[in-house]
């Protein structure tokens, strides 16, 4: 009966290695599937990081412009908050 089994299947080191690889690939908490999922989440987070960094640069530039330029501040207040002077009327046109 034992003579029918190929010799490489009798090798205990090979069997232990195959078992270890199978365990690490499918049953361990850090298996292949969870590693792929974590890698995709990491890539998404890097994309969000670059998006928010660019957004912060834009907001910082706008803030500096508003703090240093009175005309830009007045334009911003009129457009965003519908502020007006005492002798003016505001007409809002909805497209």
The first five atom37 places (N, CA, C, CB, O) and aatype in JSON, in Angstrom:
{
  "aatype": [20, 20, 20, 20, 20, 20, 20, 20, 20, 20, 20, 20, 20, 20, 20, 20, 20, 20, 20, 20, 20, 20, 20, 20, 20, 20, 20, 20, 20, 20, 20, 20, 20, 20, 20, 20, 20, 20, 20, 20, 20, 20, 20, 20, 20, 20, 20, 20, 20, 20, 20, 20, 20, 20, 20, 20, 20, 20, 20, 20, 20, 20, 20, 20, 20, 20, 20, 20, 20, 20, 20, 20, 20, 20, 20, 20, 20, 20, 20, 20, 20, 20, 20, 20, 20, 20, 20, 20, 20, 20, 20, 20, 20, 20, 20],
  "atom_mask": [
    [1, 1, 1, 1, 1],
    [1, 1, 1, 1, 1],
    [1, 1, 1, 1, 1],
    [1, 1, 1, 1, 1],
    [1, 1, 1, 1, 1],
    [1, 1, 1, 1, 1],
    [1, 1, 1, 1, 1],
    [1, 1, 1, 1, 1],
    [1, 1, 1, 1, 1],
    [1, 1, 1, 1, 1],
    [1, 1, 1, 1, 1],
    [1, 1, 1, 1, 1],
    [1, 1, 1, 1, 1],
    [1, 1, 1, 1, 1],
    [1, 1, 1, 1, 1],
    [1, 1, 1, 1, 1],
    [1, 1, 1, 1, 1],
    [1, 1, 1, 1, 1],
    [1, 1, 1, 1, 1],
    [1, 1, 1, 1, 1],
    [1, 1, 1, 1, 1],
    [1, 1, 1, 1, 1],
    [1, 1, 1, 1, 1],
    [1, 1, 1, 1, 1],
    [1, 1, 1, 1, 1],
    [1, 1, 1, 1, 1],
    [1, 1, 1, 1, 1],
    [1, 1, 1, 1, 1],
    [1, 1, 1, 1, 1],
    [1, 1, 1, 1, 1],
    [1, 1, 1, 1, 1],
    [1, 1, 1, 1, 1],
    [1, 1, 1, 1, 1],
    [1, 1, 1, 1, 1],
    [1, 1, 1, 1, 1],
    [1, 1, 1, 1, 1],
    [1, 1, 1, 1, 1],
    [1, 1, 1, 1, 1],
    [1, 1, 1, 1, 1],
    [1, 1, 1, 1, 1],
    [1, 1, 1, 1, 1],
    [1, 1, 1, 1, 1],
    [1, 1, 1, 1, 1],
    [1, 1, 1, 1, 1],
    [1, 1, 1, 1, 1],
    [1, 1, 1, 1, 1],
    [1, 1, 1, 1, 1],
    [1, 1, 1, 1, 1],
    [1, 1, 1, 1, 1],
    [1, 1, 1, 1, 1],
    [1, 1, 1, 1, 1],
    [1, 1, 1, 1, 1],
    [1, 1, 1, 1, 1],
    [1, 1, 1, 1, 1],
    [1, 1, 1, 1, 1],
    [1, 1, 1, 1, 1],
    [1, 1, 1, 1, 1],
    [1, 1, 1, 1, 1],
    [1, 1, 1, 1, 1],
    [1, 1, 1, 1, 1],
    [1, 1, 1, 1, 1],
    [1, 1, 1, 1, 1],
    [1, 1, 1, 1, 1],
    [1, 1, 1, 1, 1],
    [1, 1, 1, 1, 1],
    [1, 1, 1, 1, 1],
    [1, 1, 1, 1, 1],
    [1, 1, 1, 1, 1],
    [1, 1, 1, 1, 1],
    [1, 1, 1, 1, 1],
    [1, 1, 1, 1, 1],
    [1, 1, 1, 1, 1],
    [1, 1, 1, 1, 1],
    [1, 1, 1, 1, 1],
    [1, 1, 1, 1, 1],
    [1, 1, 1, 1, 1],
    [1, 1, 1, 1, 1],
    [1, 1, 1, 1, 1],
    [1, 1, 1, 1, 1],
    [1, 1, 1, 1, 1],
    [1, 1, 1, 1, 1],
    [1, 1, 1, 1, 1],
    [1, 1, 1, 1, 1],
    [1, 1, 1, 1, 1],
    [1, 1, 1, 1, 1],
    [1, 1, 1, 1, 1],
    [1, 1, 1, 1, 1],
    [1, 1, 1, 1, 1],
    [1, 1, 1, 1, 1],
    [1, 1, 1, 1, 1],
    [1, 1, 1, 1, 1],
    [1, 1, 1, 1, 1],
    [1, 1, 1, 1, 1],
    [1, 1, 1, 1, 1],
    [1, 1, 1, 1, 1]
  ],
  "atom_positions": [
    [[0.83, -1.2, 0.0], [0.0, 0.0, 0.0], [0.87, 1.26, 0.0], [-0.94, 0.0, 1.21], [0.59, 2.2, -0.74]],
    [[1.92, 1.29, 0.82], [2.79, 2.45, 0.88], [3.64, 2.6, -0.37], [3.67, 2.37, 2.09], [4.16, 3.68, -0.65]],
    [[3.8, 1.52, -1.11], [4.63, 1.59, -2.32], [3.9, 2.33, -3.45], [5.02, 0.17, -2.77], [4.54, 2.8, -4.39]],
    [[2.57, 2.42, -3.37], [1.81, 3.12, -4.4], [1.91, 4.64, -4.24], [0.35, 2.69, -4.36], [1.75, 5.36, -5.22]],
    [[2.18, 5.15, -3.05], [2.28, 6.58, -2.8], [3.61, 7.08, -3.36], [2.16, 6.9, -1.27], [4.66, 6.51, -3.06]],
    [[3.56, 8.13, -4.17], [4.82, 8.67, -4.72], [5.75, 9.15, -3.59], [4.53, 9.83, -5.7], [5.3, 9.52, -2.51]],
    [[7.02, 9.13, -3.88], [8.01, 9.43, -2.84], [7.96, 10.9, -2.39], [9.42, 9.1, -3.35], [8.26, 11.19, -1.24]],
    [[7.58, 11.82, -3.28], [7.55, 13.22, -2.86], [6.4, 13.49, -1.88], [7.42, 14.13, -4.08], [6.46, 14.46, -1.13]],
    [[5.35, 12.64, -1.87], [4.28, 12.8, -0.89], [4.65, 12.22, 0.47], [3.01, 12.14, -1.4], [3.99, 12.51, 1.47]],
    [[5.69, 11.41, 0.52], [6.17, 10.86, 1.79], [7.1, 11.83, 2.51], [6.88, 9.53, 1.55], [7.39, 11.66, 3.7]],
    [[7.56, 12.83, 1.81], [8.5, 13.79, 2.38], [7.77, 14.69, 3.38], [9.16, 14.63, 1.26], [6.87, 15.45, 3.0]],
    [[8.15, 14.6, 4.66], [7.46, 15.35, 5.69], [7.72, 16.85, 5.59], [7.88, 14.85, 7.07], [6.87, 17.64, 6.0]],
    [[8.84, 17.26, 5.06], [9.13, 18.69, 4.9], [8.27, 19.32, 3.82], [10.62, 18.88, 4.58], [7.8, 20.45, 3.95]],
    [[8.07, 18.57, 2.74], [7.2, 19.05, 1.67], [5.77, 19.17, 2.16], [7.27, 18.11, 0.45], [5.09, 20.16, 1.89]],
    [[5.3, 18.16, 2.89], [3.93, 18.19, 3.42], [3.75, 19.34, 4.4], [3.6, 16.87, 4.11], [2.73, 20.03, 4.37]],
    [[4.74, 19.55, 5.27], [4.66, 20.66, 6.22], [4.66, 22.0, 5.49], [5.83, 20.59, 7.22], [3.93, 22.92, 5.88]],
    [[5.47, 22.12, 4.46], [5.52, 23.38, 3.69], [4.21, 23.64, 2.98], [6.66, 23.33, 2.67], [3.72, 24.77, 3.0]],
    [[3.63, 22.64, 2.36], [2.35, 22.79, 1.67], [1.26, 23.16, 2.66], [1.97, 21.5, 0.91], [0.44, 24.04, 2.39]],
    [[1.23, 22.51, 3.81], [0.25, 22.82, 4.83], [0.41, 24.27, 5.31], [0.37, 21.85, 6.02], [-0.57, 24.99, 5.46]],
    [[1.66, 24.68, 5.55], [1.92, 26.04, 6.02], [1.48, 27.08, 4.99], [3.41, 26.21, 6.33], [0.86, 28.08, 5.35]],
    [[1.79, 26.85, 3.73], [1.4, 27.8, 2.68], [-0.11, 27.88, 2.55], [2.03, 27.4, 1.33], [-0.67, 28.96, 2.42]],
    [[-0.77, 26.72, 2.59], [-2.24, 26.7, 2.52], [-2.85, 27.42, 3.71], [-2.76, 25.25, 2.45], [-3.81, 28.16, 3.56]],
    [[-2.3, 27.2, 4.89], [-2.82, 27.85, 6.09], [-2.67, 29.37, 5.99], [-2.09, 27.32, 7.35], [-3.6, 30.11, 6.29]],
    [[-1.49, 29.82, 5.57], [-1.24, 31.27, 5.48], [-2.07, 31.91, 4.36], [0.26, 31.53, 5.25], [-2.45, 33.08, 4.46]],
    [[-2.34, 31.17, 3.3], [-3.06, 31.74, 2.16], [-4.56, 31.83, 2.4], [-2.79, 30.91, 0.93], [-5.19, 32.77, 1.92]],
    [[-5.14, 30.89, 3.13], [-6.6, 30.84, 3.21], [-7.17, 30.95, 4.62], [-7.07, 29.58, 2.62], [-8.26, 31.5, 4.78]],
    [[-6.49, 30.47, 5.64], [-7.11, 30.37, 6.96], [-6.6, 31.39, 7.98], [-6.89, 29.02, 7.49], [-7.28, 31.64, 8.97]],
    [[-5.46, 31.96, 7.76], [-4.89, 32.9, 8.71], [-5.65, 34.22, 8.67], [-3.39, 33.13, 8.42], [-6.32, 34.51, 7.68]],
    [[-5.55, 35.02, 9.71], [-6.25, 36.31, 9.74], [-5.66, 37.29, 8.73], [-6.19, 36.91, 11.13], [-6.35, 38.23, 8.33]],
    [[-4.45, 37.09, 8.31], [-3.81, 37.93, 7.29], [-3.71, 37.19, 5.97], [-2.42, 38.39, 7.76], [-2.65, 37.18, 5.34]],
    [[-4.8, 36.57, 5.56], [-4.76, 35.77, 4.33], [-4.72, 36.66, 3.09], [-5.97, 34.83, 4.27], [-4.74, 37.89, 3.19]],
    [[-4.66, 36.04, 1.95], [-4.52, 36.75, 0.68], [-5.69, 37.7, 0.43], [-4.39, 35.75, -0.47], [-5.49, 38.83, -0.01]],
    [[-6.89, 37.25, 0.71], [-8.07, 38.05, 0.42], [-8.13, 39.31, 1.28], [-9.33, 37.22, 0.63], [-8.46, 40.38, 0.79]],
    [[-7.8, 39.17, 2.56], [-7.81, 40.36, 3.42], [-6.68, 41.31, 3.04], [-7.69, 39.96, 4.9], [-6.83, 42.53, 3.16]],
    [[-5.55, 40.79, 2.6], [-4.45, 41.64, 2.16], [-4.83, 42.43, 0.91], [-3.19, 40.8, 1.89], [-4.5, 43.61, 0.8]],
    [[-5.53, 41.79, -0.03], [-5.98, 42.5, -1.23], [-6.99, 43.58, -0.88], [-6.6, 41.51, -2.23], [-6.94, 44.68, -1.43]],
    [[-7.89, 43.28, 0.04], [-8.88, 44.26, 0.48], [-8.2, 45.44, 1.16], [-9.9, 43.61, 1.43], [-8.54, 46.59, 0.89]],
    [[-7.24, 45.17, 2.02], [-6.53, 46.24, 2.7], [-5.71, 47.08, 1.74], [-5.63, 45.66, 3.78], [-5.59, 48.29, 1.92]],
    [[-5.15, 46.47, 0.72], [-4.39, 47.21, -0.28], [-5.3, 48.15, -1.06], [-3.69, 46.23, -1.23], [-4.93, 49.3, -1.33]],
    [[-6.48, 47.68, -1.43], [-7.41, 48.55, -2.16], [-7.89, 49.7, -1.27], [-8.61, 47.74, -2.68], [-8.04, 50.83, -1.75]],
    [[-8.13, 49.44, 0.01], [-8.52, 50.51, 0.93], [-7.4, 51.52, 1.08], [-8.89, 49.92, 2.31], [-7.65, 52.73, 1.16]],
    [[-6.17, 51.04, 1.13], [-5.02, 51.94, 1.25], [-4.9, 52.84, 0.02], [-3.73, 51.13, 1.45], [-4.62, 54.03, 0.15]],
    [[-5.11, 52.28, -1.15], [-5.08, 53.08, -2.38], [-6.17, 54.14, -2.38], [-5.22, 52.18, -3.61], [-5.94, 55.27, -2.8]],
    [[-7.37, 53.78, -1.92], [-8.46, 54.75, -1.82], [-8.09, 55.87, -0.85], [-9.76, 54.07, -1.37], [-8.37, 57.04, -1.12]],
    [[-7.48, 55.51, 0.26], [-7.09, 56.53, 1.24], [-6.02, 57.46, 0.69], [-6.59, 55.86, 2.52], [-6.04, 58.66, 0.98]],
    [[-5.09, 56.94, -0.1], [-4.08, 57.79, -0.73], [-4.74, 58.77, -1.71], [-3.03, 56.94, -1.46], [-4.36, 59.94, -1.77]],
    [[-5.73, 58.29, -2.46], [-6.44, 59.17, -3.39], [-7.19, 60.26, -2.64], [-7.43, 58.35, -4.25], [-7.17, 61.43, -3.04]],
    [[-7.84, 59.9, -1.54], [-8.54, 60.89, -0.73], [-7.56, 61.9, -0.14], [-9.33, 60.22, 0.39], [-7.86, 63.09, -0.05]],
    [[-6.4, 61.42, 0.26], [-5.38, 62.3, 0.84], [-4.95, 63.35, -0.17], [-4.17, 61.5, 1.32], [-4.85, 64.53, 0.16]],
    [[-4.68, 62.93, -1.4], [-4.26, 63.89, -2.42], [-5.39, 64.86, -2.75], [-3.8, 63.16, -3.69], [-5.14, 66.04, -2.99]],
    [[-6.64, 64.37, -2.77], [-7.78, 65.24, -3.04], [-7.9, 66.3, -1.96], [-9.08, 64.41, -3.13], [-8.06, 67.49, -2.27]],
    [[-7.82, 65.89, -0.71], [-7.99, 66.86, 0.38], [-6.81, 67.81, 0.49], [-8.18, 66.12, 1.7], [-6.98, 68.96, 0.89]],
    [[-5.62, 67.36, 0.14], [-4.47, 68.27, 0.13], [-4.67, 69.36, -0.92], [-3.17, 67.5, -0.14], [-4.38, 70.53, -0.65]],
    [[-5.14, 69.0, -2.1], [-5.39, 70.0, -3.13], [-6.52, 70.94, -2.71], [-5.73, 69.33, -4.48], [-6.48, 72.14, -2.97]],
    [[-7.53, 70.38, -2.06], [-8.65, 71.2, -1.57], [-8.16, 72.2, -0.51], [-9.76, 70.31, -0.98], [-8.58, 73.35, -0.52]],
    [[-7.29, 71.76, 0.38], [-6.75, 72.63, 1.41], [-5.94, 73.76, 0.78], [-5.88, 71.83, 2.4], [-6.01, 74.9, 1.23]],
    [[-5.16, 73.45, -0.26], [-4.38, 74.49, -0.94], [-5.29, 75.55, -1.55], [-3.48, 73.87, -2.03], [-5.01, 76.74, -1.47]],
    [[-6.39, 75.1, -2.18], [-7.33, 76.05, -2.78], [-7.97, 76.94, -1.72], [-8.41, 75.31, -3.56], [-8.07, 78.15, -1.9]],
    [[-8.41, 76.33, -0.62], [-9.06, 77.1, 0.44], [-8.08, 78.07, 1.09], [-9.64, 76.16, 1.5], [-8.45, 79.2, 1.42]],
    [[-6.84, 77.64, 1.27], [-5.83, 78.52, 1.86], [-5.55, 79.7, 0.94], [-4.53, 77.74, 2.12], [-5.41, 80.83, 1.41]],
    [[-5.48, 79.45, -0.36], [-5.27, 80.54, -1.31], [-6.44, 81.51, -1.29], [-5.06, 79.99, -2.73], [-6.24, 82.73, -1.33]],
    [[-7.66, 81.0, -1.23], [-8.84, 81.85, -1.15], [-8.84, 82.66, 0.14], [-10.12, 81.01, -1.24], [-9.17, 83.85, 0.12]],
    [[-8.47, 82.04, 1.23], [-8.42, 82.74, 2.52], [-7.4, 83.88, 2.48], [-8.07, 81.75, 3.65], [-7.69, 84.99, 2.93]],
    [[-6.24, 83.61, 1.95], [-5.21, 84.65, 1.86], [-5.68, 85.8, 0.97], [-3.89, 84.07, 1.31], [-5.44, 86.96, 1.28]],
    [[-6.35, 85.46, -0.12], [-6.87, 86.5, -1.01], [-7.91, 87.36, -0.3], [-7.47, 85.88, -2.27], [-7.91, 88.58, -0.43]],
    [[-8.8, 86.71, 0.46], [-9.85, 87.46, 1.15], [-9.29, 88.32, 2.28], [-10.89, 86.5, 1.7], [-9.81, 89.4, 2.54]],
    [[-8.25, 87.85, 2.94], [-7.67, 88.63, 4.03], [-6.87, 89.83, 3.54], [-6.79, 87.74, 4.87], [-6.73, 90.81, 4.26]],
    [[-6.36, 89.76, 2.32], [-5.48, 90.82, 1.83], [-6.14, 91.76, 0.83], [-4.28, 90.2, 1.2], [-5.61, 92.84, 0.58]],
    [[-7.26, 91.4, 0.25], [-7.88, 92.2, -0.8], [-9.32, 92.55, -0.41], [-7.85, 91.46, -2.16], [-10.16, 91.66, -0.31]],
    [[-9.59, 93.84, -0.19], [-10.93, 94.27, 0.24], [-11.98, 94.06, -0.86], [-10.9, 95.74, 0.65], [-13.12, 93.69, -0.57]],
    [[-11.59, 94.28, -2.1], [-12.55, 94.09, -3.2], [-12.94, 92.62, -3.34], [-11.96, 94.61, -4.51], [-14.1, 92.31, -3.6]],
    [[-11.98, 91.72, -3.18], [-12.28, 90.29, -3.26], [-13.17, 89.87, -2.1], [-10.99, 89.46, -3.26], [-14.05, 89.02, -2.26]],
    [[-12.96, 90.47, -0.93], [-13.79, 90.16, 0.23], [-15.22, 90.63, 0.0], [-13.2, 90.82, 1.49], [-16.17, 89.92, 0.32]],
    [[-15.37, 91.82, -0.55], [-16.71, 92.33, -0.83], [-17.41, 91.48, -1.88], [-16.63, 93.8, -1.29], [-18.59, 91.16, -1.75]],
    [[-16.68, 91.1, -2.93], [-17.25, 90.23, -3.97], [-17.69, 88.89, -3.39], [-16.24, 90.01, -5.1], [-18.77, 88.4, -3.7]],
    [[-16.85, 88.31, -2.54], [-17.18, 87.04, -1.9], [-18.43, 87.16, -1.05], [-16.0, 86.55, -1.04], [-19.31, 86.3, -1.11]],
    [[-18.52, 88.23, -0.25], [-19.69, 88.42, 0.63], [-20.95, 88.62, -0.19], [-19.47, 89.61, 1.56], [-22.02, 88.12, 0.18]],
    [[-20.85, 89.36, -1.28], [-22.03, 89.59, -2.11], [-22.49, 88.31, -2.81], [-21.74, 90.68, -3.15], [-23.69, 88.05, -2.92]],
    [[-21.54, 87.5, -3.3], [-21.91, 86.3, -4.05], [-22.38, 85.16, -3.14], [-20.74, 85.83, -4.88], [-23.37, 84.5, -3.43]],
    [[-21.67, 84.95, -2.05], [-21.96, 83.78, -1.22], [-23.06, 84.04, -0.18], [-20.69, 83.33, -0.5], [-23.88, 83.17, 0.09]],
    [[-23.08, 85.24, 0.39], [-23.98, 85.52, 1.51], [-25.03, 86.58, 1.17], [-23.19, 85.97, 2.72], [-25.77, 87.01, 2.05]],
    [[-25.11, 87.0, -0.09], [-26.1, 87.95, -0.58], [-26.11, 89.22, 0.25], [-27.47, 87.31, -0.58], [-27.18, 89.79, 0.49]],
    [[-24.97, 89.67, 0.67], [-24.88, 90.92, 1.42], [-25.0, 92.08, 0.45], [-23.55, 91.0, 2.23], [-24.69, 91.96, -0.74]],
    [[-25.46, 93.22, 0.98], [-25.65, 94.39, 0.13], [-25.38, 95.64, 0.95], [-27.07, 94.42, -0.47], [-25.32, 95.63, 2.18]],
    [[-25.22, 96.7, 0.21], [-25.1, 98.0, 0.87], [-26.5, 98.5, 1.19], [-24.33, 99.02, -0.03], [-27.49, 97.96, 0.7]],
    [[-26.58, 99.54, 2.02], [-27.89, 100.03, 2.46], [-28.75, 100.56, 1.32], [-27.7, 101.12, 3.48], [-29.97, 100.42, 1.36]],
    [[-28.16, 101.15, 0.3], [-28.94, 101.76, -0.76], [-29.1, 100.85, -1.97], [-28.29, 103.05, -1.19], [-29.45, 101.34, -3.05]],
    [[-28.87, 99.56, -1.84], [-28.97, 98.63, -2.96], [-30.09, 97.64, -2.74], [-27.65, 97.9, -3.15], [-30.5, 97.36, -1.61]],
    [[-30.59, 97.11, -3.86], [-31.56, 96.03, -3.84], [-30.92, 94.81, -4.5], [-32.88, 96.44, -4.57], [-30.1, 94.95, -5.41]],
    [[-31.31, 93.61, -4.02], [-30.75, 92.38, -4.57], [-31.86, 91.66, -5.33], [-30.16, 91.47, -3.45], [-32.97, 91.48, -4.83]],
    [[-31.53, 91.25, -6.54], [-32.41, 90.45, -7.35], [-31.74, 89.12, -7.62], [-32.77, 91.16, -8.66], [-30.63, 89.07, -8.13]],
    [[-32.41, 88.04, -7.27], [-31.85, 86.7, -7.45], [-32.52, 86.06, -8.65], [-32.04, 85.83, -6.16], [-33.74, 85.91, -8.69]],
    [[-31.71, 85.67, -9.62], [-32.22, 85.05, -10.83], [-31.89, 83.56, -10.75], [-31.6, 85.72, -12.13], [-30.73, 83.17, -10.67]],
    [[-32.93, 82.73, -10.78], [-32.75, 81.29, -10.74], [-32.83, 80.75, -12.15], [-33.82, 80.62, -9.83], [-33.78, 81.04, -12.89]],
    [[-31.84, 79.99, -12.53], [-31.82, 79.44, -13.9], [-32.62, 78.17, -13.98], [-30.38, 79.17, -14.35], [-32.72, 77.57, -15.05]]
  ]
}
